[in-house]
């Protein structure tokens, strides 16, 4: 699919649709912004250099299952929120124009 075609289709939204779509996009962006702040605040700080001083290794159970840990899920959710926020912002400003 051609991106120019998709952006052109978004830009040609009828006026009646844009009247209810603009506030909806603003509300979605606000909710996603709040969610991304919550996800960031829930993440634990990383002190990788300090862990090596104490002799901690990554061969522990938690080190082997990093992809399924709470921190990795929060990082993925944060990335999804930011990508979704960018897409919604681009769509909003194309419609607003």
C-alpha positions in Angstrom: 0.0 0.0 0.0 1.3 3.4 -0.9 1.8 5.8 2.0 0.9 8.8 0.0 -2.5 7.2 -0.9 -3.2 6.5 2.7 -2.3 10.0 3.8 -4.4 11.5 1.0 -7.4 9.4 2.1 -6.9 10.6 5.7 -6.7 14.2 4.5 -9.9 14.0 2.6 -12.1 13.1 5.6 -15.5 14.8 5.3 -16.1 17.8 7.5 -18.9 16.1 9.5 -16.6 13.2 10.4 -13.7 15.4 11.4 -16.0 17.3 13.8 -16.3 14.2 16.1 -13.0 12.6 15.1 -10.8 15.5 16.3 -12.0 15.4 20.0 -11.9 11.6 20.0 -8.3 11.7 18.8 -7.4 14.3 21.5 -9.0 12.2 24.2 -7.2 9.1 23.0 -3.8 10.9 22.9 -4.4 12.2 26.5 -5.2 8.7 27.8 -2.2 7.2 26.0 0.0 9.9 27.4 -1.2 9.2 30.9 -0.7 5.5 30.4 2.8 6.0 29.1 3.7 8.1 32.2 2.3 5.4 34.5 4.2 2.7 32.6 7.4 4.6 32.9 7.0 5.3 36.6 6.3 1.6 37.3 9.6 0.6 35.7 12.5 -0.1 38.0 15.7 1.9 37.6 18.6 0.1 36.0 22.0 0.2 37.7 23.8 -2.4 35.6 27.3 -1.2 36.7 26.5 -1.4 40.4 25.3 -5.0 40.0 28.6 -6.2 38.7 30.4 -4.9 41.8 28.4 -7.2 44.0 29.1 -10.2 41.9 25.7 -10.7 40.5 25.5 -12.7 37.3 22.9 -13.0 34.5 22.9 -16.8 34.7 20.2 -16.6 37.4 16.6 -17.6 36.9 15.6 -13.9 36.5 18.5 -13.3 34.1 17.4 -16.2 31.8 13.7 -15.1 31.8 14.2 -11.4 31.1 11.8 -11.4 28.2 8.9 -12.6 30.4 9.7 -10.4 33.4 7.5 -7.5 34.5 10.2 -4.9 33.5 10.3 -6.2 29.9 6.5 -6.1 29.6 6.5 -2.5 30.9 9.2 -1.5 28.4 7.2 -3.1 25.5 4.0 -1.4 26.7 5.8 2.0 26.9 7.1 1.5 23.3 3.7 0.6 22.0 2.2 3.7 23.7 4.8 6.0 22.2 4.3 4.6 18.7 0.6 4.8 19.0 0.9 8.4 20.2 3.0 9.3 17.2 0.6 7.7 14.8 -2.4 9.4 16.4 -0.6 12.8 16.4 0.2 12.5 12.7 -3.4 11.5 11.8 -4.8 14.3 14.0 -2.7 17.0 12.3 -3.4 15.7 8.8 -7.1 15.8 9.6 -6.8 19.2 11.2 -5.2 20.7 8.2 
